[in-house]
Amino acid sequence: MTTLFLIIAMICVLGTMSYLRVSLVTTTIAAAVVLGVGSAMDIVGTITWAVFLVIALPFNIKSFRQNFISRPLLKVYRGIMPEMSSTEKEAIEAGTTWWEADLFAGNPNWSKLHNYPQSRLTADEQAFLDGPVEEVCKMVNHHMVSHELGDLPQDVWQYLKDHGFFAMIIKKKYGGLEYSAYAQSQVLQKLAGVSSELASTVGVPNSLGPGELLQHYGTAAQQDHYLPRLAKGLEVPCFALTSPEAGSDAGSIPDFGIVCKGEFEGEEVLGMKLTWNKRYITLAPVATVLGLAFKLRDPDGLLGDKEELGITCALIPTNIPGVETGRRHFPLNCMFQNGPTRGEEVFVPLSFIIGGPEMAGQGWRMLVECLSVGRGITLPSNSAGGVKTAAIATGAYARIRRQFKLPIGKLEGIEEPMARIGGNAYLMDAVTSLTTTAIDLGEKPSVISAIVKFHLTDRMQKCIIDAMDIHGGKGVCLGPNNYLGRGYQAAPIAITVEGANILTRTMIIYGQGAIRCHPYVLTEMESAFDTDAARGLATFDDAIFGHIGFATSNFIRSFWMGLTGARFSNAPYSDKTKRYYQQMNRFSANLALLSDLAMATLGGNLKRKERISARLGDLLSQLYLVSATLKRYQDEGRLTEDLPLVQWAVEDSLYKLQDSLDDLLNNFPMGLGHVLRWVIFPFGRPVKRPTDVMDHKVAKIMQTPCASRDRLGKGQFFTNCENNPVGIQEQTFIDILACEPLYDKVCKAAGKRLPFMWLDKIAAEGKALGVLSEAEIALLERAEIGRLKSINVDDFDTEELRANIKLPAKQEKAA
């Protein structure tokens, strides 16, 4: 029995050391202490000590370990893991890791998360939002843009240029605004709530485009020439990357340039002949300067002895002969300027390469690094802004619109999709804030940008569908008073661009995350192919044994937290969020464990097991979304009235994480999932989806004027003006609530229950009964006008719906 206790004590000590991730030396000493106690009790003898020393000493004597353990392992590793291509290496090394690496490591440091600074606007940035952004929102009639003009009005274009909307990222020394990433996000969110065309037009020049690339890589001459012109709106930029043959697989672009001598502006210069066929290029039809990505070749060795120089980026003025722009695509009735651009053997000087001739072939790194910033701002912000506006508008509509003698927002069937909209609006705003915090801290978060691009555009699409379901015919019938229809049409565009969502989920998030975020894998890969053999072996030895300890720790952590429900794990607060932090501790350890096992069993084939990668990526993604939600709750003062929004968002994300984890175990390689399920889910799935009661609380916030509702829609355009149906409806919402006690007063005086409609008739009855003041009568009459405007749908004369575009004669005849 004493021997059994000693064995149990040894297991507990080793398990605790592994759980706490102490060093190998400390663990060895702790094990020796246990054996020493056993010796003192005459339980442990010489043979046990000999076995212990035979095992422990080789692992602790570094020179022995390197030569007799790590060297054979390194040889095996090189045979399993193919060397990365230069393109893969550049993609992996581009950008930085941030909080996502902590989540991947299986032991998140919550103090670190909460100590990141809260994003705030400067006085200038707030003034821009309250002034020019507010003004341009008032100028845009979305129905006119999408149905009548097929473009933003010229006065809006000019206003955007004159007030620096295209210069938010450009430094002040060049005449730009030099706003923070957070400020850019807030601007785009507000614009997106008004018009996807407006937000896209402003967003693209401020994300992946010539301005971003010039500031990071341009020559001084290029910067001095272009940046002031871009800042003043004298140049309209676009960036041409996507080709018919290369969409998400941008590295395979067929567009090319040949280094050669030629004549440019009357002089013979060293340059390149460019041939390209690009599509889906935002602002291409109106651009004056074209950022172009192509593969550069030097068959005559004019730049050196390398023929295939690689992907290169250049700035091409669109007025150069041979540059074709002007035609437009027609993306789902969304009238932002988007179209193809082509060129056939267009000769330009080598000085047109961004950064000059020495940057020839460096375009892939430039694109990946800049994309990680722009992709983390534009589409996520547009998605968050659209959903925030939809949440407030849907709450108001559901309170105004009545069926079965009740506001439809009080029907449980309506509460369910309303909660999804409100909870996601809270989460998405939180995610954009945390992500832009990273960018403003100097990070280039390639993994995070992929996470937020995929998940926020995906949630936006689902939320718009929910809002359409709630609005019914009001959402389906397009017109000046429909604030959802065009957003519904635009949603798949966001899903498609800047890396299609399917590819982003199945290949990018985990493909980059597994290598960049793992504390040891990238070091192992680099050391395995280090040209300095001694250095490579030493580095590999440190990494592989660190990796073994890391994997063991995550197994122990997963097992212990599975048994205990993670109730003994660290949480920074003891309030209602405590269990969320503990569940994240548990799932973080699960992610780290399963990642190592997936890489061990599949090796280099993991990147071809896209559905395994996708589910592992889902775990990392949902952990990041929950982190952002809890960070927002912390930053805003842990306001208990916002708890329903926090709880809904967190529980929904953790439930989605659990679903992906469950699917992963069902499909884990080599049948290991059935065994791992006993480690990870020993008592079944621990997380429940948000309850009906939680749905009710979120829906109630959306339909009740309160501080929580104000925070939910913070920063959006709700001004009551002619071109803003959401703002008009918001005023009607306030009026309707103010009318309810007046309605009760009239019903009581009349001695009967009147229908809550035709409020002008209620006013007339109240006037006849002498129970309403003139101001109250006027309120009821105004509310009735607003009520009808809110619930009615637009209608048109047949001729108004005809396209007023004359086709060229031969096309008209064919039609």
Buried (B, 14 or more C-beta within 10 A) or exposed (E): EEEEEBEEEBEEBBBBBBBEBBEBEEBBBBBBEBBEBBBEEEBBEEEBBEEBEEEBEEBBEEEEBBEEBBBEBBEEBBEEBEEBEEBBBBBBBBBBBBBBBBBBBBBBEBEEBBEBEBBEBEEEBBEBBEEBBBEBBBBBBBBBBBBEBBBBBEEBBEBBBEBBBBBBBBBEEBBBBBBBBBBBBBBBBBBBBBBBBBBBBBBBBBBBBBBBBBBBBBBEEBBEBBBBBBBBBEBBBBBBBBBEEBBBEBBEBEBBBBBBEBEBEEEEBBBBBBBBBBBBBBBBBBBBBBBBBBBBBBEEEBBEEEEEBBBBBBBBBBEBEBBBBEEBBEBBEBBBBBBBBBBEEBBBBBBBBBBBBEBBBBBBBBBBBBBBBBBBBBBBBBBBBBBBBBBBBBBBBBBBBBEEEEBBBBBEEBBBBBBBBBBBBBBBBBBBBBBBBBBBEEBBBBBBBBBBBBBBBBBBBBBBBBBBEBBBEBBEBBBBBBBBBBBBBBBBBBBBBBBBBBBBBBBBBBBBBBBBBBBBBBBBBBBBEBEEEEEBBBBBBBBBBBBBBBBBBBBBBBBBBBEEBBEEBEBBBEEEBEBBBBBBBBBBBBBBBBBBBBBBBBBEEBBEBBEBBBBBBBBBBBBBBBBBBBBBBBBBEBEEEBBBBBBBBBBBBBBBBBBBBBBBBEEBBEEBBEEBBEBBBEEEEBBEBBEEEBBBBBBBBBBEEEEBBEBBBEBBBBBBEEBBBBBBBBBBBBBBBEBEEBBEBBBEBBEEEBEBBBBBBBBBBBBEBEBBEEEBBEBBBBBBBBBBBBBEBEEEEEEEEEEEEEEEEEEEEEE
